[in-house]
Amino acid sequence: MTAQAAQIKKGRKFDQVLEGARVVFMRDGFEGASVDDIARAAGVSKATLYSYVPDKRLLFSEVARIECNRQASAAIEVIDPDAPVDEALRMIADRVVRFFLSDFGTQMFRICVAEAYRFPELGQRFYDSGPALLRARMGVVLEGYIERGVLEIDDLHMAASHFGELCKSDLFVRKLCGVATDFSEQEIAKVVASVVRMFLARYAVRT
């Protein structure tokens, strides 16, 4: 059964299944994660697990989707729509950078890149719940500042993509490559400040 054909059916122990899957995927990766281990970590039978999510790829992408949605919502909720644009961008960048540097964010990225060539639908679902979701949420924020005459953007899609890629600068690549795993608050703050400066250098209205 393919991830495209399979469907999720929620039930009383659905959250247990998702948390068990999250633990095992983060520990063993996608290929190394067995359904037996996921069921054991979730405290359910394999039959119960399959009754909710009958495909491992779909289960993985659902874990990623829920966590990415949660992180994106949390980032947007902290924004004061009346805040100066640099302050709003700083708060969003801080959240995004920390997500990329989290064990979850890094491992999910690795797994999806590694498996997307074999399972394109898995890569598509991750793209929709990750980069595409960030662009959509960022677009809403940016539109408000465009209307206020603070930002000048003719391509919201591209501008939001620029913002997301800037948040991967330096630290994310170092963690992804295993060069470093822990970063100081000063290092994170430096990347966040650079993201905001570079974004505004390109899109801020000149007075």
TORPA-4810 file (N, C-alpha, C, O; in nm, 3 decimals):
<nodes>
NODE_1_0.084_-0.119_0.000_0.000_0.000_0.000_0.088_0.125_0.000_0.184_0.131_0.077_M
NODE_2_0.058_0.222_-0.083_0.138_0.344_-0.089_0.087_0.446_0.010_-0.027_0.439_0.056_T
NODE_3_0.175_0.545_0.042_0.135_0.650_0.134_0.025_0.735_0.074_-0.054_0.795_0.147_A
NODE_4_0.018_0.740_-0.061_-0.087_0.819_-0.124_-0.222_0.753_-0.107_-0.323_0.821_-0.086_Q
NODE_5_-0.226_0.619_-0.117_-0.352_0.548_-0.109_-0.399_0.533_0.035_-0.520_0.533_0.061_A
NODE_6_-0.305_0.521_0.129_-0.341_0.500_0.269_-0.405_0.625_0.329_-0.380_0.736_0.283_A
NODE_7_-0.487_0.604_0.430_-0.553_0.715_0.498_-0.538_0.701_0.648_-0.533_0.591_0.702_Q
NODE_8_-0.531_0.816_0.715_-0.521_0.818_0.860_-0.660_0.811_0.921_-0.752_0.880_0.877_I
NODE_9_-0.674_0.727_1.022_-0.800_0.718_1.096_-0.769_0.742_1.243_-0.696_0.664_1.305_K
NODE_10_-0.822_0.849_1.299_-0.791_0.884_1.437_-0.880_0.807_1.534_-0.994_0.771_1.503_K
NODE_11_-0.823_0.782_1.651_-0.896_0.713_1.756_-0.842_0.749_1.892_-0.761_0.841_1.905_G
NODE_12_-0.885_0.677_1.993_-0.852_0.711_2.132_-0.702_0.709_2.159_-0.653_0.789_2.239_R
NODE_13_-0.630_0.620_2.094_-0.486_0.607_2.120_-0.400_0.666_2.008_-0.281_0.637_1.997_K
NODE_14_-0.460_0.748_1.925_-0.389_0.804_1.811_-0.269_0.889_1.855_-0.161_0.879_1.797_F
NODE_15_-0.288_0.971_1.958_-0.178_1.055_2.006_-0.063_0.970_2.060_0.053_1.006_2.045_D
NODE_16_-0.096_0.858_2.123_0.008_0.767_2.171_0.090_0.712_2.055_0.213_0.703_2.062_Q
NODE_17_0.022_0.677_1.948_0.090_0.625_1.830_0.185_0.729_1.772_0.298_0.698_1.737_V
NODE_18_0.137_0.852_1.762_0.221_0.959_1.706_0.344_0.983_1.793_0.454_1.001_1.740_L
NODE_19_0.327_0.985_1.925_0.441_1.010_2.013_0.539_0.894_2.008_0.660_0.914_2.008_E
NODE_20_0.487_0.772_2.005_0.576_0.657_1.994_0.654_0.659_1.863_0.773_0.629_1.861_G
NODE_21_0.586_0.696_1.755_0.653_0.706_1.625_0.758_0.816_1.627_0.867_0.799_1.571_A
NODE_22_0.726_0.926_1.690_0.821_1.037_1.698_0.950_0.993_1.767_1.060_1.022_1.719_R
NODE_23_0.937_0.923_1.878_1.053_0.876_1.954_1.138_0.782_1.870_1.261_0.796_1.865_V
NODE_24_1.074_0.686_1.804_1.148_0.584_1.729_1.211_0.642_1.603_1.325_0.609_1.570_V
NODE_25_1.138_0.728_1.531_1.194_0.789_1.411_1.316_0.873_1.445_1.416_0.872_1.372_F
NODE_26_1.309_0.947_1.555_1.421_1.031_1.593_1.542_0.947_1.635_1.657_0.987_1.615_M
NODE_27_1.515_0.832_1.693_1.623_0.746_1.741_1.685_0.662_1.630_1.807_0.647_1.623_R
NODE_28_1.599_0.607_1.542_1.646_0.508_1.446_1.642_0.553_1.300_1.690_0.481_1.212_D
NODE_29_1.586_0.671_1.274_1.570_0.713_1.136_1.450_0.644_1.073_1.388_0.558_1.134_G
NODE_30_1.419_0.682_0.949_1.301_0.624_0.885_1.321_0.477_0.851_1.237_0.393_0.885_F
NODE_31_1.431_0.446_0.785_1.454_0.309_0.741_1.474_0.215_0.860_1.427_0.101_0.857_E
NODE_32_1.542_0.263_0.965_1.570_0.178_1.080_1.452_0.161_1.174_1.454_0.072_1.259_G
NODE_33_1.352_0.244_1.161_1.236_0.236_1.250_1.146_0.119_1.210_1.098_0.113_1.097_A
NODE_34_1.124_0.029_1.302_1.035_-0.084_1.273_0.897_-0.059_1.332_0.883_0.012_1.432_S
NODE_35_0.797_-0.117_1.270_0.660_-0.103_1.320_0.649_-0.166_1.458_0.575_-0.115_1.543_V
NODE_36_0.720_-0.275_1.482_0.719_-0.338_1.614_0.770_-0.242_1.721_0.710_-0.230_1.828_D
NODE_37_0.879_-0.172_1.692_0.936_-0.079_1.789_0.844_0.040_1.812_0.830_0.088_1.925_D
NODE_38_0.781_0.088_1.705_0.688_0.200_1.719_0.569_0.160_1.805_0.527_0.235_1.894_I
NODE_39_0.514_0.043_1.778_0.399_-0.005_1.858_0.438_-0.021_2.004_0.361_0.013_2.093_A
NODE_40_0.558_-0.073_2.027_0.606_-0.092_2.165_0.623_0.043_2.235_0.581_0.059_2.350_R
NODE_41_0.684_0.139_2.165_0.705_0.271_2.225_0.572_0.342_2.250_0.560_0.420_2.345_A
NODE_42_0.473_0.315_2.166_0.342_0.379_2.181_0.254_0.308_2.282_0.152_0.362_2.325_A
NODE_43_0.293_0.186_2.321_0.211_0.110_2.416_0.083_0.058_2.355_-0.020_0.048_2.423_G
NODE_44_0.089_0.024_2.224_-0.030_-0.029_2.156_0.011_-0.155_2.079_0.130_-0.183_2.063_V
NODE_45_-0.087_-0.227_2.033_-0.059_-0.344_1.949_-0.034_-0.300_1.806_-0.072_-0.190_1.766_S
NODE_46_0.031_-0.388_1.728_0.051_-0.356_1.587_-0.083_-0.340_1.515_-0.096_-0.258_1.424_K
NODE_47_-0.180_-0.418_1.556_-0.312_-0.410_1.493_-0.374_-0.272_1.516_-0.433_-0.213_1.426_A
NODE_48_-0.358_-0.222_1.639_-0.411_-0.088_1.670_-0.338_0.017_1.589_-0.401_0.108_1.534_T
NODE_49_-0.205_0.006_1.580_-0.126_0.102_1.504_-0.171_0.104_1.358_-0.195_0.210_1.301_L
NODE_50_-0.183_-0.013_1.299_-0.221_-0.021_1.158_-0.365_0.026_1.135_-0.400_0.071_1.026_Y
NODE_51_-0.448_0.015_1.237_-0.586_0.061_1.221_-0.593_0.213_1.211_-0.686_0.269_1.153_S
NODE_52_-0.493_0.279_1.269_-0.487_0.426_1.262_-0.410_0.474_1.139_-0.458_0.558_1.063_Y
NODE_53_-0.291_0.418_1.120_-0.204_0.461_1.009_-0.145_0.335_0.945_-0.051_0.277_1.000_V
NODE_54_-0.197_0.292_0.831_-0.156_0.165_0.771_-0.028_0.171_0.688_0.006_0.074_0.621_P
NODE_55_0.043_0.282_0.691_0.165_0.295_0.611_0.269_0.373_0.690_0.239_0.480_0.743_D
NODE_56_0.390_0.321_0.697_0.496_0.384_0.778_0.534_0.521_0.724_0.564_0.613_0.801_K
NODE_57_0.533_0.536_0.592_0.566_0.665_0.533_0.463_0.770_0.571_0.497_0.884_0.601_R
NODE_58_0.337_0.729_0.570_0.231_0.822_0.607_0.243_0.859_0.755_0.220_0.974_0.793_L
NODE_59_0.278_0.762_0.838_0.296_0.789_0.981_0.409_0.888_1.003_0.395_0.982_1.081_L
NODE_60_0.520_0.868_0.934_0.633_0.960_0.946_0.595_1.101_0.903_0.624_1.198_0.973_F
NODE_61_0.529_1.112_0.789_0.493_1.244_0.739_0.390_1.312_0.828_0.387_1.435_0.836_S
NODE_62_0.306_1.234_0.895_0.207_1.291_0.986_0.276_1.346_1.110_0.240_1.453_1.160_E
NODE_63_0.376_1.273_1.161_0.454_1.324_1.274_0.520_1.456_1.236_0.517_1.552_1.314_V
NODE_64_0.580_1.461_1.118_0.646_1.583_1.072_0.546_1.696_1.053_0.572_1.810_1.092_A
NODE_65_0.432_1.666_0.994_0.330_1.769_0.968_0.280_1.833_1.097_0.271_1.955_1.106_R
NODE_66_0.249_1.751_1.195_0.194_1.803_1.319_0.296_1.890_1.392_0.263_1.996_1.443_I
NODE_67_0.422_1.843_1.396_0.525_1.920_1.466_0.556_2.050_1.393_0.572_2.154_1.457_E
NODE_68_0.564_2.047_1.261_0.590_2.169_1.185_0.476_2.269_1.200_0.500_2.389_1.212_C
NODE_69_0.353_2.220_1.199_0.238_2.308_1.220_0.241_2.371_1.359_0.213_2.489_1.376_N
NODE_70_0.277_2.289_1.457_0.283_2.340_1.594_0.390_2.449_1.607_0.366_2.553_1.668_R
NODE_71_0.505_2.424_1.548_0.614_2.521_1.555_0.578_2.649_1.479_0.604_2.759_1.528_Q
NODE_72_0.518_2.635_1.362_0.481_2.752_1.282_0.376_2.836_1.353_0.384_2.958_1.354_A
NODE_73_0.277_2.770_1.413_0.173_2.842_1.486_0.230_2.915_1.606_0.192_3.029_1.635_S
NODE_74_0.323_2.849_1.677_0.385_2.911_1.794_0.465_3.034_1.754_0.465_3.134_1.825_A
NODE_75_0.533_3.026_1.639_0.613_3.140_1.592_0.525_3.258_1.558_0.558_3.372_1.591_A
NODE_76_0.414_3.233_1.491_0.326_3.342_1.449_0.251_3.402_1.568_0.226_3.523_1.572_I
NODE_77_0.215_3.318_1.665_0.137_3.364_1.780_0.212_3.465_1.866_0.149_3.545_1.936_E
NODE_78_0.345_3.462_1.864_0.421_3.554_1.948_0.435_3.691_1.883_0.487_3.784_1.945_V
NODE_79_0.391_3.705_1.759_0.409_3.830_1.686_0.298_3.929_1.720_0.180_3.897_1.709_I
NODE_80_0.339_4.048_1.760_0.247_4.160_1.777_0.233_4.228_1.641_0.331_4.281_1.589_D
NODE_81_0.114_4.227_1.582_0.098_4.284_1.448_0.134_4.432_1.441_0.158_4.485_1.332_P
NODE_82_0.138_4.499_1.555_0.174_4.641_1.558_0.322_4.664_1.589_0.367_4.778_1.596_D
NODE_83_0.397_4.556_1.607_0.539_4.569_1.641_0.617_4.621_1.521_0.578_4.597_1.407_A
NODE_84_0.727_4.691_1.545_0.815_4.731_1.434_0.858_4.608_1.355_0.871_4.499_1.412_P
NODE_85_0.880_4.625_1.227_0.909_4.512_1.141_1.035_4.437_1.183_1.039_4.314_1.175_V
NODE_86_1.137_4.509_1.228_1.260_4.440_1.267_1.239_4.353_1.390_1.299_4.246_1.402_D
NODE_87_1.152_4.399_1.480_1.123_4.320_1.600_1.043_4.195_1.565_1.071_4.087_1.617_E
NODE_88_0.945_4.209_1.477_0.864_4.095_1.436_0.950_3.991_1.364_0.940_3.871_1.391_A
NODE_89_1.035_4.037_1.274_1.122_3.945_1.201_1.220_3.876_1.294_1.253_3.759_1.275_L
NODE_90_1.268_3.948_1.393_1.363_3.889_1.488_1.297_3.777_1.567_1.357_3.672_1.587_R
NODE_91_1.174_3.798_1.611_1.105_3.695_1.688_1.079_3.570_1.603_1.096_3.458_1.651_M
NODE_92_1.039_3.591_1.478_1.015_3.476_1.390_1.145_3.403_1.360_1.152_3.280_1.367_I
NODE_93_1.249_3.480_1.327_1.379_3.419_1.295_1.432_3.338_1.413_1.487_3.230_1.394_A
NODE_94_1.415_3.390_1.533_1.462_3.319_1.652_1.394_3.182_1.663_1.459_3.082_1.691_D
NODE_95_1.263_3.179_1.641_1.188_3.054_1.649_1.232_2.956_1.538_1.251_2.837_1.563_R
NODE_96_1.246_3.008_1.417_1.280_2.923_1.303_1.421_2.866_1.318_1.443_2.747_1.295_V
NODE_97_1.516_2.951_1.357_1.653_2.904_1.375_1.659_2.795_1.482_1.725_2.693_1.463_V
NODE_98_1.590_2.816_1.593_1.592_2.717_1.700_1.526_2.586_1.656_1.568_2.478_1.698_R
NODE_99_1.423_2.595_1.573_1.361_2.472_1.523_1.458_2.396_1.433_1.471_2.275_1.445_F
NODE_100_1.525_2.468_1.343_1.622_2.402_1.256_1.733_2.334_1.337_1.782_2.228_1.298_F
NODE_101_1.771_2.395_1.448_1.881_2.342_1.529_1.836_2.234_1.628_1.919_2.168_1.689_L
NODE_102_1.705_2.218_1.643_1.655_2.116_1.735_1.685_1.977_1.679_1.702_1.960_1.558_S
NODE_103_1.692_1.878_1.768_1.715_1.741_1.723_1.605_1.698_1.626_1.631_1.629_1.528_D
NODE_104_1.482_1.739_1.656_1.370_1.702_1.571_1.386_1.763_1.432_1.375_1.693_1.331_F
NODE_105_1.413_1.893_1.427_1.424_1.961_1.298_1.536_1.905_1.213_1.519_1.883_1.093_G
NODE_106_1.651_1.883_1.275_1.766_1.832_1.201_1.742_1.690_1.152_1.769_1.658_1.037_T
NODE_107_1.691_1.605_1.239_1.669_1.465_1.202_1.562_1.451_1.095_1.576_1.370_1.003_Q
NODE_108_1.455_1.528_1.106_1.350_1.523_1.005_1.405_1.564_0.869_1.373_1.501_0.767_M
NODE_109_1.487_1.668_0.866_1.547_1.713_0.741_1.633_1.602_0.681_1.624_1.574_0.562_F
NODE_110_1.715_1.540_0.764_1.803_1.433_0.716_1.721_1.317_0.659_1.751_1.265_0.552_R
NODE_111_1.619_1.277_0.733_1.539_1.162_0.691_1.471_1.191_0.557_1.472_1.107_0.468_I
NODE_112_1.411_1.308_0.544_1.337_1.339_0.422_1.428_1.350_0.301_1.393_1.303_0.193_C
NODE_113_1.544_1.412_0.319_1.639_1.421_0.208_1.686_1.281_0.168_1.701_1.252_0.049_V
NODE_114_1.710_1.196_0.267_1.760_1.062_0.239_1.656_0.974_0.171_1.691_0.888_0.089_A
NODE_115_1.529_0.994_0.203_1.425_0.902_0.155_1.344_0.955_0.038_1.272_0.879_-0.026_E
NODE_116_1.353_1.085_0.009_1.266_1.146_-0.092_1.286_1.086_-0.231_1.190_1.077_-0.309_A
NODE_117_1.408_1.045_-0.264_1.431_0.991_-0.399_1.363_0.856_-0.417_1.325_0.820_-0.528_Y
NODE_118_1.347_0.781_-0.308_1.279_0.651_-0.316_1.129_0.666_-0.299_1.051_0.592_-0.360_R
NODE_119_1.089_0.760_-0.215_0.948_0.780_-0.185_0.911_0.926_-0.210_0.903_1.005_-0.116_F
NODE_120_0.889_0.964_-0.336_0.860_1.104_-0.368_0.741_1.162_-0.292_0.740_1.280_-0.258_P
NODE_121_0.641_1.077_-0.266_0.524_1.129_-0.194_0.560_1.168_-0.051_0.497_1.258_0.005_E
NODE_122_0.659_1.102_0.007_0.706_1.139_0.140_0.773_1.276_0.136_0.747_1.361_0.221_L
NODE_123_0.858_1.297_0.036_0.921_1.427_0.020_0.819_1.536_-0.004_0.834_1.647_0.047_G
NODE_124_0.715_1.507_-0.082_0.611_1.607_-0.111_0.536_1.646_0.015_0.510_1.764_0.039_Q
NODE_125_0.502_1.547_0.097_0.428_1.578_0.220_0.514_1.657_0.317_0.464_1.748_0.385_R
NODE_126_0.643_1.624_0.325_0.732_1.701_0.413_0.749_1.843_0.361_0.749_1.939_0.438_F
NODE_127_0.763_1.857_0.229_0.776_1.991_0.170_0.652_2.075_0.200_0.663_2.193_0.234_Y
NODE_128_0.535_2.013_0.187_0.410_2.086_0.212_0.399_2.131_0.358_0.349_2.240_0.386_D
NODE_129_0.445_2.047_0.450_0.430_2.078_0.592_0.550_2.153_0.648_0.548_2.196_0.763_S
NODE_130_0.656_2.167_0.568_0.776_2.237_0.613_0.797_2.367_0.539_0.741_2.470_0.578_G
NODE_131_0.879_2.366_0.432_0.907_2.490_0.358_0.783_2.562_0.307_0.773_2.684_0.319_P
NODE_132_0.687_2.489_0.251_0.568_2.553_0.198_0.484_2.616_0.309_0.427_2.724_0.292_A
NODE_133_0.477_2.549_0.423_0.402_2.603_0.536_0.468_2.730_0.588_0.399_2.828_0.617_L
NODE_134_0.600_2.730_0.600_0.672_2.849_0.646_0.647_2.966_0.552_0.624_3.078_0.596_L
NODE_135_0.652_2.939_0.421_0.627_3.046_0.325_0.487_3.104_0.342_0.469_3.225_0.340_R
NODE_136_0.389_3.016_0.359_0.251_3.063_0.372_0.232_3.148_0.497_0.171_3.254_0.491_A
NODE_137_0.286_3.102_0.610_0.271_3.177_0.734_0.349_3.309_0.729_0.301_3.412_0.776_R
NODE_138_0.470_3.304_0.671_0.549_3.425_0.657_0.480_3.525_0.564_0.486_3.646_0.587_M
NODE_139_0.416_3.473_0.460_0.348_3.561_0.365_0.242_3.646_0.432_0.227_3.764_0.400_G
NODE_140_0.169_3.588_0.526_0.065_3.662_0.598_0.127_3.777_0.678_0.076_3.889_0.678_V
NODE_141_0.237_3.748_0.746_0.306_3.850_0.825_0.360_3.961_0.735_0.344_4.079_0.763_V
NODE_142_0.424_3.921_0.628_0.486_4.019_0.538_0.383_4.109_0.472_0.408_4.228_0.452_L
NODE_143_0.268_4.053_0.436_0.163_4.133_0.373_0.122_4.250_0.460_0.095_4.360_0.410_E
NODE_144_0.116_4.227_0.592_0.078_4.336_0.683_0.175_4.453_0.677_0.135_4.569_0.681_G
NODE_145_0.303_4.422_0.666_0.404_4.528_0.661_0.413_4.591_0.522_0.455_4.706_0.509_Y
NODE_146_0.376_4.517_0.420_0.368_4.576_0.286_0.256_4.679_0.283_0.274_4.789_0.230_I
NODE_147_0.142_4.645_0.341_0.028_4.736_0.345_0.059_4.862_0.424_0.005_4.969_0.395_E
NODE_148_0.146_4.850_0.524_0.183_4.966_0.605_0.295_5.048_0.540_0.337_5.150_0.595_R
NODE_149_0.342_5.004_0.425_0.445_5.078_0.354_0.584_5.062_0.412_0.672_5.144_0.386_G
NODE_150_0.604_4.955_0.490_0.733_4.932_0.554_0.822_4.843_0.468_0.944_4.861_0.462_V
NODE_151_0.760_4.747_0.401_0.833_4.656_0.314_0.785_4.673_0.170_0.669_4.706_0.145_L
NODE_152_0.875_4.651_0.077_0.841_4.653_-0.065_0.880_4.519_-0.126_0.998_4.492_-0.149_E
NODE_153_0.779_4.436_-0.151_0.801_4.299_-0.199_0.708_4.272_-0.317_0.586_4.287_-0.306_I
NODE_154_0.766_4.233_-0.429_0.683_4.203_-0.545_0.660_4.053_-0.563_0.579_4.011_-0.646_D
NODE_155_0.730_3.972_-0.485_0.714_3.827_-0.492_0.721_3.770_-0.349_0.828_3.741_-0.298_D
NODE_156_0.604_3.757_-0.288_0.598_3.708_-0.150_0.656_3.568_-0.137_0.724_3.536_-0.039_L
NODE_157_0.630_3.486_-0.235_0.680_3.348_-0.234_0.833_3.348_-0.223_0.890_3.277_-0.141_H
NODE_158_0.897_3.427_-0.306_1.043_3.432_-0.307_1.097_3.496_-0.179_1.195_3.448_-0.123_M
NODE_159_1.033_3.602_-0.134_1.080_3.671_-0.013_1.073_3.579_0.108_1.166_3.574_0.188_A
NODE_160_0.962_3.506_0.123_0.948_3.414_0.235_1.050_3.301_0.225_1.102_3.255_0.327_A
NODE_161_1.079_3.257_0.102_1.181_3.153_0.083_1.319_3.206_0.123_1.398_3.136_0.185_S
NODE_162_1.347_3.332_0.086_1.474_3.393_0.126_1.488_3.392_0.277_1.595_3.359_0.330_H
NODE_163_1.381_3.429_0.346_1.384_3.435_0.492_1.416_3.298_0.551_1.501_3.286_0.639_F
NODE_164_1.346_3.195_0.502_1.368_3.061_0.554_1.509_3.011_0.530_1.569_2.949_0.617_G
NODE_165_1.563_3.039_0.412_1.698_2.994_0.382_1.802_3.069_0.463_1.903_3.011_0.504_E
NODE_166_1.779_3.198_0.487_1.872_3.275_0.571_1.879_3.216_0.712_1.984_3.220_0.776_L
NODE_167_1.767_3.162_0.759_1.764_3.104_0.894_1.848_2.977_0.905_1.878_2.931_1.015_C
NODE_168_1.886_2.919_0.792_1.971_2.800_0.792_2.120_2.835_0.791_2.205_2.746_0.793_K
NODE_169_2.151_2.963_0.789_2.290_3.006_0.773_2.381_2.950_0.882_2.350_2.958_1.001_S
NODE_170_2.492_2.894_0.841_2.604_2.854_0.925_2.571_2.746_1.027_2.614_2.632_1.012_D
NODE_171_2.494_2.780_1.130_2.475_2.686_1.240_2.403_2.559_1.196_2.442_2.448_1.234_L
NODE_172_2.300_2.574_1.116_2.223_2.458_1.072_2.310_2.364_0.989_2.305_2.242_1.007_F
NODE_173_2.388_2.419_0.900_2.476_2.337_0.816_2.580_2.266_0.902_2.612_2.150_0.878_V
NODE_174_2.632_2.335_1.001_2.730_2.273_1.090_2.669_2.157_1.168_2.732_2.053_1.185_R
NODE_175_2.546_2.175_1.214_2.482_2.066_1.287_2.446_1.952_1.193_2.462_1.835_1.228_K
NODE_176_2.398_1.985_1.076_2.359_1.884_0.978_2.477_1.794_0.942_2.461_1.674_0.922_L
NODE_177_2.594_1.855_0.933_2.715_1.781_0.897_2.784_1.717_1.017_2.886_1.650_1.001_C
NODE_178_2.730_1.738_1.137_2.790_1.680_1.256_2.914_1.750_1.304_2.988_1.697_1.387_G
NODE_179_2.941_1.871_1.251_3.057_1.947_1.293_3.040_2.000_1.435_3.136_2.007_1.512_V
NODE_180_2.917_2.037_1.469_2.885_2.086_1.604_2.742_2.047_1.636_2.659_2.034_1.546_A
NODE_181_2.713_2.028_1.763_2.578_1.989_1.805_2.515_2.086_1.903_2.393_2.093_1.913_T
NODE_182_2.597_2.161_1.974_2.546_2.258_2.072_2.594_2.397_2.036_2.708_2.417_1.996_D
NODE_183_2.503_2.493_2.051_2.536_2.630_2.015_2.495_2.725_2.129_2.393_2.704_2.195_F
NODE_184_2.575_2.826_2.149_2.549_2.922_2.256_2.438_3.019_2.216_2.405_3.032_2.098_S
NODE_185_2.382_3.085_2.316_2.281_3.187_2.289_2.339_3.298_2.204_2.270_3.356_2.121_E
NODE_186_2.467_3.328_2.224_2.531_3.434_2.147_2.541_3.396_1.999_2.521_3.480_1.912_Q
NODE_187_2.571_3.268_1.972_2.580_3.222_1.834_2.444_3.229_1.765_2.433_3.271_1.651_E
NODE_188_2.341_3.186_1.836_2.206_3.191_1.780_2.162_3.334_1.756_2.105_3.366_1.652_I
NODE_189_2.189_3.421_1.853_2.151_3.562_1.840_2.222_3.627_1.722_2.164_3.712_1.654_A
NODE_190_2.346_3.588_1.697_2.422_3.644_1.586_2.358_3.607_1.452_2.347_3.692_1.363_K
NODE_191_2.315_3.481_1.438_2.249_3.438_1.314_2.116_3.511_1.298_2.084_3.559_1.189_V
NODE_192_2.038_3.519_1.405_1.908_3.585_1.399_1.924_3.731_1.356_1.851_3.778_1.269_V
NODE_193_2.019_3.801_1.416_2.042_3.942_1.383_2.083_3.956_1.236_2.043_4.050_1.168_A
NODE_194_2.164_3.862_1.188_2.208_3.866_1.049_2.092_3.842_0.954_2.083_3.906_0.849_S
NODE_195_2.004_3.748_0.989_1.886_3.721_0.907_1.804_3.848_0.889_1.765_3.882_0.777_V
NODE_196_1.777_3.916_0.999_1.694_4.036_0.995_1.761_4.146_0.914_1.697_4.210_0.830_V
NODE_197_1.889_4.168_0.937_1.961_4.273_0.865_1.961_4.247_0.714_1.935_4.338_0.635_R
NODE_198_1.990_4.125_0.675_1.998_4.093_0.532_1.860_4.101_0.467_1.848_4.149_0.354_M
NODE_199_1.757_4.053_0.536_1.623_4.058_0.480_1.578_4.202_0.460_1.524_4.236_0.355_F
NODE_200_1.600_4.286_0.560_1.559_4.425_0.549_1.644_4.502_0.448_1.595_4.595_0.384_L
NODE_201_1.770_4.462_0.434_1.856_4.527_0.333_1.798_4.506_0.194_1.815_4.590_0.106_A
NODE_202_1.730_4.394_0.174_1.671_4.365_0.042_1.529_4.418_0.028_1.492_4.465_-0.080_R
NODE_203_1.449_4.413_0.134_1.306_4.440_0.118_1.252_4.562_0.191_1.137_4.599_0.168_Y
NODE_204_1.329_4.625_0.277_1.277_4.742_0.349_1.263_4.861_0.254_1.346_4.882_0.166_A
NODE_205_1.157_4.937_0.275_1.135_5.059_0.196_1.237_5.164_0.239_1.254_5.190_0.359_V
NODE_206_1.304_5.224_0.144_1.403_5.327_0.174_1.335_5.463_0.191_1.252_5.502_0.109_R
NODE_207_1.370_5.533_0.296_1.312_5.665_0.321_1.417_5.772_0.297_1.388_5.891_0.312_T
</nodes>
